[in-house]
Amino acid sequence: MTETLAQTATVERTSTPRRYLMCRPEHYTVSYEINPWMDVTRFTDRDLAVQQWETLYRTYLDWGHTVDLIDPIPGLPDMVYAANGATVVDGVVYSAQFRYAERAPEGPAYEQWFADAGFTTHTAREVNEGEGDILLVGDVFLAGHGFRTDRSSHGELASLVGREVVSLELVDPHYYHLDTALAVIDGDAEQPLVAYFPPAFSEESRRVLEEMYPDAIIATERDAVALGLNAVSDGRRVVLAPGATDLAEALRDRGFEPFAVDTSELLKGGGGAKCCTLEIRDAR
């Protein structure tokens, strides 16, 4: 272990209460293919998907986090991937505008939920898929583009929320959303920590990440193919896929507590723990 890692491991990690929005996968199936993980010929066990989702849901509640639920809508099997539904910061909601017609109705459904809950909502003009491609690290948004989100949405978001938005180009279709290639481990503005898989990004974007986060955790291919970077951290505890064993070890070295939750059935649709978890950041 390097001196930097050894020093980092001595830091006492503190969890902070979070508020999440989730959607029970009552209508989950794989009936179309819009990413390389999806295969309509493979059997999908909806009951198992619900069981795995319930474990994730109960984990957040057991940790003292608040979890709101949006009603699932028949005919929208991917609605379980709540993170794609919007981006919420300072109580302001930037709606999703989905690339594929199969998921298009999800954007208005999530936006309506937030409007009914009293949030200020803004309907996106540009194509974006919510926190799937937009991740807040400290005061800065990292925003992916290349497959599901248009880069033009990054400027729209910046104008709306008044925060810096850093564009990152994704180049491997298996990591079609930013949250499949990069995880926010500690969003502290002073000492932010991310984990990412370099081959998922263009050469220019890798340089940006290296400059911004020199102490980042570099995920292995084994972590990535298990969708281990589709993780959720509360500042101390990190939910991740059981197969992301290298990442789990790296997290322990940094003083975090990795917690494996099996979302293998939901992985058939291309999502894991983070995909199922939209963070609601209320007004400061």
C-alpha positions, 0 to 999 in steps of 0.5 A, a space after each residue: 500500500 502506498 503512503 497516500 493509501 495508508 494515510 487515506 485508510 486512517 480517515 474515519 468515514 462518516 455516513 450521512 442520511 440520504 433520501 432516495 427514490 426507488 421503483 419496485 420492479 413489478 413489471 420487470 422483464 427484458 422485452 427489448 434490447 437497447 444495451 449489450 446486457 439485454 437479451 430477449 431470448 434469456 429467461 427473466 425471473 420477475 419474482 427474483 428481481 423483486 426479491 433482490 430489489 427488496 433486499 436493496 430497499 431494506 438495506 437503505 432503510 436499515 441504514 437509516 436512509 429515507 426511501 420514497 417509492 414511485 408507482 410502477 407503470 405497466 408496459 415500462 419494465 425499465 422503470 425500476 432503474 429509477 436513477 435514469 428518471 431525473 437529476 435532483 440537486 438543491 430541490 430542483 429537478 432536471 427531467 430525463 429525456 430518454 433516447 429510446 422510444 421504449 423508455 420515453 414515457 418514464 421521463 414524464 412519469 418521474 417528473 410528475 412524481 416530483 411535481 406532485 411532491 412539491 419540487 420545482 421541475 424543469 422539462 429537459 429539451 436535450 436528450 439525457 438519462 438522469 443520474 445514469 449519466 449525471 453524477 454529483 461529486 462535491 459541487 461538480 457534476 460529472 456528465 457522460 455522453 456518447 451513447 444515451 445522453 447528448 453532450 448538449 444537455 450538459 450545458 442545459 444542466 449547467 445553466 439550470 443549476 449554476 454548477 460546473 458540469 464536466 463532460 466525459 465521453 464513454 466509448 464502450 457500449 457495455 458501459 453505456 451510462 456513466 454510472 456503469 463506469 464510474 462510482 462516486 465513493 465520497 462526494 465531499 467537496 474538499 476530498 472527493 473520491 471516485 472509482 472508475 474503469 479507464 477503458 470505458 472512457 475516451 483518451 481525453 476523458 481519461 486525462 480529465 479524470 486523472 487530473 481531477 482525481 489523482 487518488 481515484 480507485 482504478 477498477 479492474 476489468 473484473 469489477 467492471 464486468 460485474 457492474 461493480 461500479 454501479 454502486 451506492 455510497 453513503 460516505 462510509 458504507 458502499 453497496 456494490 455487486 458481489 462480483 466486484 471483489 477487487 473494488 471491495 478490497 480497495 474500498 476497505 483499504 480506504 476505510 469504507 465498508 463494502 456491502 454486497 447486494 446481489 442484483 444479478 437478475 436486474 443486471 439482465 436489463 443492464 442495471 445494478 444498485 445505483 441504477 435502482 437508486 435516484 438520490 433526492 437532494 433537497 434544497 439547501 
